[in-house]
Amino acid sequence: MMADVNDAPWLTILGWGESGTRGLTAASRNALEAAEVVFGARRHLRLLPQLAAEVREWPVPFADGIPQLLAERGRRVVMLVSGDPFWFGAGSTLVRHLSAEEWQTLPSPSTFSLAASRLGWSLDACSCLGLHAKPLTRIRPHLHRGRRLLVLLRDGGAVAELADLLARFGFGESWLHILEALDGDDERIRAVRADATLPDDIAHPVAVGLEVAGVGPALPLTPGLPDEWFEHDGQITKQAVRAMTLAALAPVAGERLWDIGTGSGSIAIEWLLAHPDNHAVAFECNSERAARARRNARTLGVDWLEVVEGSAPEALGKQVLGEQALGDHPLPDAVFIGGGLSQALLEALWRRLPAGVRIVANTVTLESEALLAHWQQQAGGELLRLELAAAAPIGTRRGWKTSYPIVQWRVTR
């Protein structure tokens, strides 16, 4: 049976590029020609031919255009979106407001695909980053010698900022392939080292193919970053203990951590580095340390770390565990207690956390050790004593210098 034309989706999300209609498929051309309303950003609309449709510029910020789009239900609407709408595009944002039968998508080649084809790089072997609206420091975890990255950037100024960042991290020898207006009449590709003088006429839209080179340190793939990579005042879970603590917390992609008494933020930051879909909320009563944790997160490329200032359990109880605040701070999959351990805090966590949440607590004081021993007896889990020693000078010879032993409790709620 032939489908009724009235059953067709009213919205077509159409992939659009610098080639305009020249690069469209027949299906995309037909959708555009049949449209009653066409939405698009200014740079997209400038490439449109004469149409019978009503043409509207999408506003900034992007969210302001959603009500305007939804108000056109029942008409034939085309929304122009760069390249592939569902790869660093607006498609996923739009369809959250629509049912499945309301829309269809007709993608075009993404900027990543075009860039890889111009450079002759295997797309599946490249890391693809959309940093046109994100902090450039998010590139930090990807800086490994020999890696190839494809990066979407805001404009020419952002290319210069990226080059400066690479030099600051010790990767000034990297090559930047600057790709402008790909697939358009003004397409241009130039290559320059990050530590060289960049062209002063880089035009938007722009992407960069990055061949990483230099003597800068790469972030290791296993937990336990060197302590000196974090700005801290001594309140930091040291490297070896941090590695064991992350192993106990066992992050899984997409999970959320509460890091209580975060100090430098090292545990929360390494949790986020474990997978880009991970989330973390860090609680810290000292405002200077809270600010320091935010700086460390930005420097190491995980600027989405959420830092809540306040003492535990007060901040936890009032800002997170209170019924009114649960929507703002979703319940975690794991909790680390590195500071502020108390009977009240443990009771608050036990009252509110659902079954299955992993809890890891570290302490060095006898009083807190006794508290953890009591809770382990009542609630189960493992109680470990971690003792570390490092070789250090003793006069003209060397001996073992021991640090305070760490008592660690690991339990699943």
DRENDO-1510 file (C-alpha; in Angstrom, 1 decimal, always signed):
<recs>
REC; n; res; u; v; w
REC; 1; MET; +0.0; +0.0; +0.0 .
REC; 2; MET; +1.4; +3.4; -0.9 .
REC; 3; ALA; +2.0; +5.7; +2.1 .
REC; 4; ASP; -0.1; +8.8; +2.4 .
REC; 5; VAL; +2.0; +11.9; +1.7 .
REC; 6; ASN; +0.5; +13.5; +4.8 .
REC; 7; ASP; +2.2; +10.8; +6.9 .
REC; 8; ALA; +5.6; +12.0; +5.8 .
REC; 9; PRO; +7.8; +13.8; +8.4 .
REC; 10; TRP; +7.2; +17.6; +8.4 .
REC; 11; LEU; +10.9; +18.3; +9.3 .
REC; 12; THR; +13.9; +17.4; +7.2 .
REC; 13; ILE; +17.3; +17.9; +8.8 .
REC; 14; LEU; +19.4; +18.5; +5.8 .
REC; 15; GLY; +23.2; +18.2; +5.8 .
REC; 16; TRP; +24.7; +21.4; +4.2 .
REC; 17; GLY; +28.2; +22.3; +3.2 .
REC; 18; GLU; +30.3; +25.0; +1.6 .
REC; 19; SER; +29.4; +23.6; -1.8 .
REC; 20; GLY; +25.8; +24.6; -1.4 .
REC; 21; THR; +23.3; +22.8; -3.6 .
REC; 22; ARG; +26.2; +21.5; -5.8 .
REC; 23; GLY; +27.1; +18.9; -3.2 .
REC; 24; LEU; +23.5; +17.7; -2.5 .
REC; 25; THR; +22.0; +14.4; -3.4 .
REC; 26; ALA; +18.8; +14.2; -5.5 .
REC; 27; ALA; +16.8; +13.5; -2.3 .
REC; 28; SER; +18.2; +16.6; -0.6 .
REC; 29; ARG; +17.5; +18.8; -3.6 .
REC; 30; ASN; +13.9; +17.6; -3.7 .
REC; 31; ALA; +13.4; +18.3; +0.0 .
REC; 32; LEU; +14.8; +21.8; -0.4 .
REC; 33; GLU; +12.7; +22.6; -3.4 .
REC; 34; ALA; +9.5; +21.3; -1.8 .
REC; 35; ALA; +10.1; +23.2; +1.5 .
REC; 36; GLU; +7.7; +25.9; +2.7 .
REC; 37; VAL; +10.1; +27.1; +5.3 .
REC; 38; VAL; +13.9; +26.9; +5.4 .
REC; 39; PHE; +15.9; +27.6; +8.6 .
REC; 40; GLY; +19.7; +27.9; +8.7 .
REC; 41; ALA; +22.6; +29.9; +10.1 .
REC; 42; ARG; +23.7; +33.0; +8.2 .
REC; 43; ARG; +26.7; +31.3; +6.7 .
REC; 44; HIS; +24.4; +28.5; +5.4 .
REC; 45; LEU; +21.8; +30.8; +4.0 .
REC; 46; ARG; +24.3; +32.8; +1.9 .
REC; 47; LEU; +24.8; +29.7; -0.3 .
REC; 48; LEU; +21.1; +29.1; -0.9 .
REC; 49; PRO; +19.7; +29.6; -4.5 .
REC; 50; GLN; +16.4; +31.4; -5.1 .
REC; 51; LEU; +13.6; +29.3; -3.4 .
REC; 52; ALA; +9.9; +29.6; -3.2 .
REC; 53; ALA; +10.2; +28.8; +0.5 .
REC; 54; GLU; +10.2; +31.3; +3.4 .
REC; 55; VAL; +13.8; +31.6; +4.5 .
REC; 56; ARG; +14.7; +32.3; +8.2 .
REC; 57; GLU; +18.0; +32.9; +9.9 .
REC; 58; TRP; +18.5; +30.7; +13.0 .
REC; 59; PRO; +19.1; +32.8; +16.0 .
REC; 60; VAL; +22.0; +32.9; +18.5 .
REC; 61; PRO; +22.1; +31.3; +21.0 .
REC; 62; PHE; +21.0; +28.1; +19.3 .
REC; 63; ALA; +18.3; +27.2; +21.9 .
REC; 64; ASP; +16.3; +30.3; +21.0 .
REC; 65; GLY; +15.4; +28.9; +17.6 .
REC; 66; ILE; +13.8; +25.7; +18.9 .
REC; 67; PRO; +10.4; +27.3; +19.7 .
REC; 68; GLN; +10.4; +29.0; +16.3 .
REC; 69; LEU; +11.0; +25.6; +14.6 .
REC; 70; LEU; +8.3; +23.8; +16.6 .
REC; 71; ALA; +5.8; +26.5; +15.8 .
REC; 72; GLU; +6.0; +25.4; +12.1 .
REC; 73; ARG; +4.6; +21.9; +12.7 .
REC; 74; GLY; +2.3; +21.0; +9.9 .
REC; 75; ARG; +4.3; +22.8; +7.2 .
REC; 76; ARG; +7.2; +21.3; +5.1 .
REC; 77; VAL; +10.3; +22.6; +6.9 .
REC; 78; VAL; +14.0; +22.1; +6.1 .
REC; 79; MET; +16.6; +22.8; +8.7 .
REC; 80; LEU; +20.1; +23.3; +7.3 .
REC; 81; VAL; +22.8; +21.7; +9.5 .
REC; 82; SER; +26.6; +21.5; +8.8 .
REC; 83; GLY; +27.7; +18.2; +7.1 .
REC; 84; ASP; +26.5; +15.2; +9.1 .
REC; 85; PRO; +23.8; +16.5; +11.5 .
REC; 86; PHE; +24.5; +13.7; +14.0 .
REC; 87; TRP; +28.3; +14.0; +14.2 .
REC; 88; PHE; +29.2; +17.1; +16.3 .
REC; 89; GLY; +26.1; +18.6; +14.7 .
REC; 90; ALA; +22.8; +20.0; +15.8 .
REC; 91; GLY; +20.7; +17.0; +14.9 .
REC; 92; SER; +20.7; +15.4; +18.4 .
REC; 93; THR; +19.7; +18.7; +20.0 .
REC; 94; LEU; +16.8; +19.1; +17.6 .
REC; 95; VAL; +15.3; +15.6; +17.8 .
REC; 96; ARG; +15.1; +15.7; +21.6 .
REC; 97; HIS; +12.1; +17.9; +21.0 .
REC; 98; LEU; +10.4; +15.7; +18.4 .
REC; 99; SER; +8.9; +12.3; +18.1 .
REC; 100; ALA; +10.4; +9.8; +15.7 .
REC; 101; GLU; +7.8; +10.1; +13.0 .
REC; 102; GLU; +8.2; +13.9; +12.8 .
REC; 103; TRP; +11.6; +14.2; +11.3 .
REC; 104; GLN; +14.0; +12.7; +8.7 .
REC; 105; THR; +17.6; +13.4; +8.1 .
REC; 106; LEU; +19.5; +13.7; +4.8 .
REC; 107; PRO; +23.2; +14.0; +5.8 .
REC; 108; SER; +26.1; +15.3; +3.7 .
REC; 109; PRO; +29.8; +14.4; +4.2 .
REC; 110; SER; +31.0; +15.7; +7.6 .
REC; 111; THR; +33.9; +18.1; +7.9 .
REC; 112; PHE; +35.9; +15.3; +9.3 .
REC; 113; SER; +35.3; +13.1; +6.3 .
REC; 114; LEU; +36.2; +16.0; +3.9 .
REC; 115; ALA; +39.4; +16.7; +5.9 .
REC; 116; ALA; +40.5; +13.1; +6.0 .
REC; 117; SER; +39.9; +12.8; +2.2 .
REC; 118; ARG; +42.0; +15.9; +1.5 .
REC; 119; LEU; +44.9; +14.8; +3.7 .
REC; 120; GLY; +44.8; +11.2; +2.7 .
REC; 121; TRP; +44.4; +10.1; +6.4 .
REC; 122; SER; +42.5; +7.1; +7.5 .
REC; 123; LEU; +39.5; +8.5; +9.3 .
REC; 124; ASP; +39.1; +5.6; +11.7 .
REC; 125; ALA; +42.7; +6.1; +12.9 .
REC; 126; CYS; +42.2; +9.8; +13.7 .
REC; 127; SER; +40.8; +11.4; +16.9 .
REC; 128; CYS; +38.0; +13.7; +15.9 .
REC; 129; LEU; +37.3; +16.7; +18.2 .
REC; 130; GLY; +34.6; +19.4; +17.9 .
REC; 131; LEU; +36.2; +22.3; +19.7 .
REC; 132; HIS; +34.4; +25.1; +17.8 .
REC; 133; ALA; +32.3; +25.9; +20.9 .
REC; 134; LYS; +34.4; +24.1; +23.6 .
REC; 135; PRO; +37.6; +25.0; +25.5 .
REC; 136; LEU; +40.7; +24.2; +23.5 .
REC; 137; THR; +42.4; +22.6; +26.6 .
REC; 138; ARG; +40.1; +19.6; +25.9 .
REC; 139; ILE; +42.8; +18.5; +23.4 .
REC; 140; ARG; +45.3; +17.8; +26.2 .
REC; 141; PRO; +44.5; +14.1; +26.7 .
REC; 142; HIS; +44.9; +13.5; +23.0 .
REC; 143; LEU; +48.4; +14.9; +22.7 .
REC; 144; HIS; +50.6; +11.8; +22.1 .
REC; 145; ARG; +53.5; +11.9; +19.7 .
REC; 146; GLY; +52.6; +10.3; +16.4 .
REC; 147; ARG; +48.9; +10.8; +16.8 .
REC; 148; ARG; +46.7; +12.4; +14.2 .
REC; 149; LEU; +43.8; +14.6; +15.2 .
REC; 150; LEU; +41.1; +16.3; +13.2 .
REC; 151; VAL; +39.8; +19.4; +15.1 .
REC; 152; LEU; +36.9; +21.7; +14.3 .
REC; 153; LEU; +37.7; +25.3; +15.5 .
REC; 154; ARG; +35.8; +28.5; +16.0 .
REC; 155; ASP; +37.8; +30.7; +13.6 .
REC; 156; GLY; +41.3; +31.8; +12.7 .
REC; 157; GLY; +42.0; +33.2; +16.1 .
REC; 158; ALA; +41.3; +29.8; +17.6 .
REC; 159; VAL; +44.0; +28.3; +15.3 .
REC; 160; ALA; +46.5; +30.7; +16.8 .
REC; 161; GLU; +45.3; +29.8; +20.3 .
REC; 162; LEU; +45.7; +26.1; +19.6 .
REC; 163; ALA; +49.3; +26.7; +18.3 .
REC; 164; ASP; +50.2; +28.6; +21.4 .
REC; 165; LEU; +48.7; +25.8; +23.6 .
REC; 166; LEU; +50.6; +23.1; +21.7 .
REC; 167; ALA; +53.9; +25.0; +22.3 .
REC; 168; ARG; +53.1; +25.5; +26.0 .
REC; 169; PHE; +52.5; +21.8; +26.4 .
REC; 170; GLY; +55.8; +20.9; +24.7 .
REC; 171; PHE; +54.3; +20.0; +21.3 .
REC; 172; GLY; +55.4; +23.0; +19.2 .
REC; 173; GLU; +57.0; +20.7; +16.6 .
REC; 174; SER; +53.5; +19.5; +15.6 .
REC; 175; TRP; +52.3; +20.2; +12.1 .
REC; 176; LEU; +49.0; +22.0; +11.6 .
REC; 177; HIS; +47.1; +21.4; +8.3 .
REC; 178; ILE; +44.8; +24.4; +8.2 .
REC; 179; LEU; +41.7; +23.5; +6.2 .
REC; 180; GLU; +39.4; +26.4; +5.2 .
REC; 181; ALA; +36.0; +26.3; +3.6 .
REC; 182; LEU; +36.3; +22.6; +2.6 .
REC; 183; ASP; +34.3; +21.7; -0.5 .
REC; 184; GLY; +33.5; +25.3; -1.3 .
REC; 185; ASP; +34.7; +27.7; -3.9 .
REC; 186; ASP; +37.1; +29.3; -1.4 .
REC; 187; GLU; +38.6; +26.0; -0.2 .
REC; 188; ARG; +42.2; +26.4; +0.9 .
REC; 189; ILE; +44.7; +24.0; +2.6 .
REC; 190; ARG; +48.0; +25.2; +4.2 .
REC; 191; ALA; +50.5; +23.4; +6.4 .
REC; 192; VAL; +52.6; +25.1; +9.1 .
REC; 193; ARG; +54.4; +24.0; +12.3 .
REC; 194; ALA; +52.7; +25.1; +15.5 .
REC; 195; ASP; +55.8; +27.0; +16.7 .
REC; 196; ALA; +56.1; +28.9; +13.3 .
REC; 197; THR; +54.4; +32.1; +12.3 .
REC; 198; LEU; +50.8; +31.3; +11.3 .
REC; 199; PRO; +49.0; +33.0; +8.4 .
REC; 200; ASP; +47.0; +36.1; +9.5 .
REC; 201; ASP; +44.2; +35.5; +7.0 .
REC; 202; ILE; +42.7; +32.2; +8.2 .
REC; 203; ALA; +39.0; +32.2; +7.4 .
REC; 204; HIS; +36.0; +30.6; +8.9 .
REC; 205; PRO; +34.8; +27.8; +8.6 .
REC; 206; VAL; +38.1; +26.2; +9.6 .
REC; 207; ALA; +39.3; +22.8; +10.7 .
REC; 208; VAL; +42.8; +21.6; +11.6 .
REC; 209; GLY; +44.5; +18.3; +10.8 .
REC; 210; LEU; +47.1; +17.9; +13.6 .
REC; 211; GLU; +50.1; +15.7; +13.4 .
REC; 212; VAL; +51.4; +15.6; +17.0 .
REC; 213; ALA; +55.1; +15.9; +17.5 .
REC; 214; GLY; +57.4; +17.3; +20.2 .
REC; 215; VAL; +59.0; +16.4; +23.6 .
REC; 216; GLY; +55.9; +17.2; +25.7 .
REC; 217; PRO; +54.7; +14.6; +28.1 .
REC; 218; ALA; +51.7; +12.5; +27.1 .
REC; 219; LEU; +49.0; +11.6; +29.6 .
REC; 220; PRO; +49.3; +7.9; +30.4 .
REC; 221; LEU; +46.3; +5.6; +29.8 .
REC; 222; THR; +46.5; +4.0; +33.2 .
REC; 223; PRO; +45.6; +5.9; +36.5 .
REC; 224; GLY; +48.2; +7.5; +38.6 .
REC; 225; LEU; +49.4; +10.8; +37.0 .
REC; 226; PRO; +52.7; +12.2; +38.4 .
REC; 227; ASP; +51.9; +14.5; +41.4 .
REC; 228; GLU; +53.7; +17.4; +39.8 .
REC; 229; TRP; +51.1; +17.5; +37.0 .
REC; 230; PHE; +48.7; +18.9; +39.6 .
REC; 231; GLU; +48.8; +22.2; +41.3 .
REC; 232; HIS; +48.4; +21.5; +45.0 .
REC; 233; ASP; +49.3; +22.6; +48.5 .
REC; 234; GLY; +50.1; +19.1; +49.8 .
REC; 235; GLN; +46.4; +18.1; +50.0 .
REC; 236; ILE; +46.6; +15.5; +47.2 .
REC; 237; THR; +46.2; +11.8; +47.0 .
REC; 238; LYS; +49.7; +10.7; +46.1 .
REC; 239; GLN; +50.4; +9.0; +42.8 .
REC; 240; ALA; +50.7; +5.4; +44.0 .
REC; 241; VAL; +47.8; +5.6; +46.4 .
REC; 242; ARG; +45.7; +7.4; +43.7 .
REC; 243; ALA; +46.3; +4.6; +41.2 .
REC; 244; MET; +45.1; +2.0; +43.8 .
REC; 245; THR; +42.1; +4.3; +44.7 .
REC; 246; LEU; +41.0; +4.6; +41.1 .
REC; 247; ALA; +41.3; +0.9; +40.7 .
REC; 248; ALA; +39.0; +0.5; +43.7 .
REC; 249; LEU; +36.6; +3.0; +42.3 .
REC; 250; ALA; +36.6; +1.1; +39.0 .
REC; 251; PRO; +35.2; +3.8; +36.7 .
REC; 252; VAL; +33.0; +2.6; +33.8 .
REC; 253; ALA; +32.1; +4.7; +30.8 .
REC; 254; GLY; +29.2; +7.1; +31.5 .
REC; 255; GLU; +29.4; +6.8; +35.3 .
REC; 256; ARG; +29.2; +9.6; +37.9 .
REC; 257; LEU; +31.6; +10.2; +40.8 .
REC; 258; TRP; +31.1; +12.2; +44.0 .
REC; 259; ASP; +34.6; +13.2; +45.2 .
REC; 260; ILE; +34.2; +14.4; +48.8 .
REC; 261; GLY; +37.1; +16.6; +50.2 .
REC; 262; THR; +38.6; +16.8; +46.7 .
REC; 263; GLY; +41.7; +18.9; +47.6 .
REC; 264; SER; +43.5; +19.3; +44.3 .
REC; 265; GLY; +40.8; +17.4; +42.4 .
REC; 266; SER; +43.2; +14.7; +41.4 .
REC; 267; ILE; +40.8; +11.7; +42.0 .
REC; 268; ALA; +37.9; +13.4; +40.2 .
REC; 269; ILE; +40.1; +14.5; +37.3 .
REC; 270; GLU; +41.5; +11.0; +36.7 .
REC; 271; TRP; +38.0; +9.6; +36.9 .
REC; 272; LEU; +37.0; +12.0; +34.1 .
REC; 273; LEU; +40.1; +11.1; +32.1 .
REC; 274; ALA; +39.1; +7.5; +32.2 .
REC; 275; HIS; +36.4; +8.1; +29.7 .
REC; 276; PRO; +35.0; +11.3; +28.0 .
REC; 277; ASP; +31.4; +10.4; +29.0 .
REC; 278; ASN; +32.2; +10.2; +32.7 .
REC; 279; HIS; +30.9; +12.8; +35.1 .
REC; 280; ALA; +32.2; +14.0; +38.5 .
REC; 281; VAL; +31.1; +16.4; +41.3 .
REC; 282; ALA; +33.9; +17.5; +43.6 .
REC; 283; PHE; +33.1; +18.8; +47.1 .
REC; 284; GLU; +35.6; +21.1; +48.9 .
REC; 285; CYS; +35.2; +23.4; +51.9 .
REC; 286; ASN; +38.4; +25.4; +51.2 .
REC; 287; SER; +37.7; +28.1; +48.5 .
REC; 288; GLU; +41.4; +28.2; +47.4 .
REC; 289; ARG; +41.5; +24.5; +47.0 .
REC; 290; ALA; +38.2; +24.5; +45.1 .
REC; 291; ALA; +39.6; +27.1; +42.7 .
REC; 292; ARG; +42.8; +25.1; +42.3 .
REC; 293; ALA; +40.8; +21.9; +41.5 .
REC; 294; ARG; +39.0; +23.9; +38.7 .
REC; 295; ARG; +42.4; +25.1; +37.3 .
REC; 296; ASN; +43.8; +21.5; +37.3 .
REC; 297; ALA; +40.7; +20.3; +35.5 .
REC; 298; ARG; +41.1; +22.9; +32.8 .
REC; 299; THR; +44.8; +22.3; +32.4 .
REC; 300; LEU; +44.3; +18.5; +32.0 .
REC; 301; GLY; +41.4; +18.9; +29.6 .
REC; 302; VAL; +38.4; +17.9; +31.7 .
REC; 303; ASP; +36.9; +21.4; +32.3 .
REC; 304; TRP; +33.5; +19.9; +32.9 .
REC; 305; LEU; +34.4; +18.9; +36.5 .
REC; 306; GLU; +31.7; +20.4; +38.7 .
REC; 307; VAL; +33.2; +21.8; +42.0 .
REC; 308; VAL; +30.8; +22.5; +44.9 .
REC; 309; GLU; +32.2; +24.6; +47.8 .
REC; 310; GLY; +31.1; +23.7; +51.3 .
REC; 311; SER; +32.0; +21.5; +54.2 .
REC; 312; ALA; +31.0; +17.8; +54.5 .
REC; 313; PRO; +28.5; +16.6; +55.5 .
REC; 314; GLU; +26.8; +20.1; +55.4 .
REC; 315; ALA; +27.4; +20.8; +51.7 .
REC; 316; LEU; +26.5; +17.2; +50.9 .
REC; 317; GLY; +23.4; +17.2; +53.0 .
REC; 318; LYS; +22.1; +20.7; +52.0 .
REC; 319; GLN; +23.2; +21.0; +48.4 .
REC; 320; VAL; +23.1; +17.4; +47.1 .
REC; 321; LEU; +21.2; +15.1; +49.4 .
REC; 322; GLY; +18.3; +17.5; +50.1 .
REC; 323; GLU; +15.2; +16.6; +48.3 .
REC; 324; GLN; +15.1; +19.9; +46.4 .
REC; 325; ALA; +18.6; +19.5; +45.0 .
REC; 326; LEU; +18.5; +15.9; +43.8 .
REC; 327; GLY; +17.6; +17.1; +40.3 .
REC; 328; ASP; +20.7; +19.3; +40.2 .
REC; 329; HIS; +23.1; +16.6; +41.3 .
REC; 330; PRO; +22.1; +13.2; +40.1 .
REC; 331; LEU; +23.0; +10.3; +42.5 .
REC; 332; PRO; +26.5; +8.8; +41.8 .
REC; 333; ASP; +27.7; +5.4; +40.8 .
REC; 334; ALA; +30.7; +5.8; +43.0 .
REC; 335; VAL; +31.8; +7.9; +45.9 .
REC; 336; PHE; +35.3; +8.7; +47.1 .
REC; 337; ILE; +35.9; +10.2; +50.6 .
REC; 338; GLY; +39.4; +11.8; +50.7 .
REC; 339; GLY; +38.6; +14.4; +53.3 .
REC; 340; GLY; +35.9; +15.4; +55.8 .
REC; 341; LEU; +35.3; +11.8; +56.9 .
REC; 342; SER; +32.9; +11.6; +59.9 .
REC; 343; GLN; +30.1; +9.5; +61.3 .
REC; 344; ALA; +27.6; +12.1; +60.2 .
REC; 345; LEU; +28.9; +12.0; +56.6 .
REC; 346; LEU; +28.7; +8.2; +56.4 .
REC; 347; GLU; +25.2; +8.1; +57.9 .
REC; 348; ALA; +24.1; +10.7; +55.4 .
REC; 349; LEU; +25.5; +8.7; +52.5 .
REC; 350; TRP; +24.0; +5.4; +53.8 .
REC; 351; ARG; +20.6; +7.1; +54.1 .
REC; 352; ARG; +20.5; +8.5; +50.6 .
REC; 353; LEU; +22.6; +6.3; +48.3 .
REC; 354; PRO; +20.9; +3.5; +46.5 .
REC; 355; ALA; +22.1; -0.1; +46.5 .
REC; 356; GLY; +25.0; -0.8; +44.2 .
REC; 357; VAL; +27.0; +2.5; +44.7 .
REC; 358; ARG; +30.7; +1.9; +45.2 .
REC; 359; ILE; +32.3; +3.7; +48.1 .
REC; 360; VAL; +36.0; +4.1; +48.8 .
REC; 361; ALA; +37.3; +6.1; +51.8 .
REC; 362; ASN; +41.0; +6.8; +52.6 .
REC; 363; THR; +42.3; +8.1; +55.9 .
REC; 364; VAL; +45.6; +8.5; +57.8 .
REC; 365; THR; +44.4; +9.4; +61.4 .
REC; 366; LEU; +43.8; +6.8; +64.1 .
REC; 367; GLU; +40.4; +8.3; +64.9 .
REC; 368; SER; +39.2; +8.0; +61.3 .
REC; 369; GLU; +40.8; +4.5; +61.1 .
REC; 370; ALA; +38.7; +3.4; +64.1 .
REC; 371; LEU; +35.6; +4.9; +62.4 .
REC; 372; LEU; +36.2; +2.9; +59.2 .
REC; 373; ALA; +36.9; -0.3; +61.2 .
REC; 374; HIS; +33.6; +0.1; +62.9 .
REC; 375; TRP; +31.7; +0.7; +59.6 .
REC; 376; GLN; +33.5; -2.2; +57.9 .
REC; 377; GLN; +32.4; -4.5; +60.7 .
REC; 378; GLN; +28.8; -3.3; +60.4 .
REC; 379; ALA; +28.5; -2.9; +56.6 .
REC; 380; GLY; +31.1; -5.2; +55.2 .
REC; 381; GLY; +33.5; -4.5; +52.4 .
REC; 382; GLU; +37.3; -4.7; +52.4 .
REC; 383; LEU; +39.6; -2.8; +54.9 .
REC; 384; LEU; +43.1; -2.4; +53.6 .
REC; 385; ARG; +46.3; -0.8; +55.1 .
REC; 386; LEU; +48.5; +0.7; +52.4 .
REC; 387; GLU; +52.1; +1.3; +53.4 .
REC; 388; LEU; +54.6; +2.9; +51.0 .
REC; 389; ALA; +58.3; +3.7; +51.4 .
REC; 390; ALA; +60.7; +5.5; +49.0 .
REC; 391; ALA; +64.5; +5.3; +48.9 .
REC; 392; ALA; +66.0; +8.5; +50.5 .
REC; 393; PRO; +69.4; +9.6; +51.6 .
REC; 394; ILE; +70.7; +8.7; +55.1 .
REC; 395; GLY; +74.0; +10.6; +55.4 .
REC; 396; THR; +76.2; +9.1; +52.6 .
REC; 397; ARG; +74.0; +6.1; +52.2 .
REC; 398; ARG; +70.3; +5.4; +51.4 .
REC; 399; GLY; +67.4; +4.0; +53.3 .
REC; 400; TRP; +63.7; +3.6; +53.2 .
REC; 401; LYS; +61.6; +6.6; +54.1 .
REC; 402; THR; +58.1; +5.6; +54.9 .
REC; 403; SER; +55.0; +7.7; +54.5 .
REC; 404; TYR; +52.0; +7.7; +56.8 .
REC; 405; PRO; +50.1; +4.4; +56.2 .
REC; 406; ILE; +46.7; +4.8; +54.4 .
REC; 407; VAL; +43.7; +2.9; +55.7 .
REC; 408; GLN; +41.3; +2.3; +52.8 .
REC; 409; TRP; +37.7; +1.0; +53.1 .
REC; 410; ARG; +36.1; -0.3; +49.9 .
REC; 411; VAL; +32.4; -1.3; +50.0 .
REC; 412; THR; +29.4; -1.5; +47.7 .
REC; 413; ARG; +26.3; +0.0; +49.3 .
</recs>
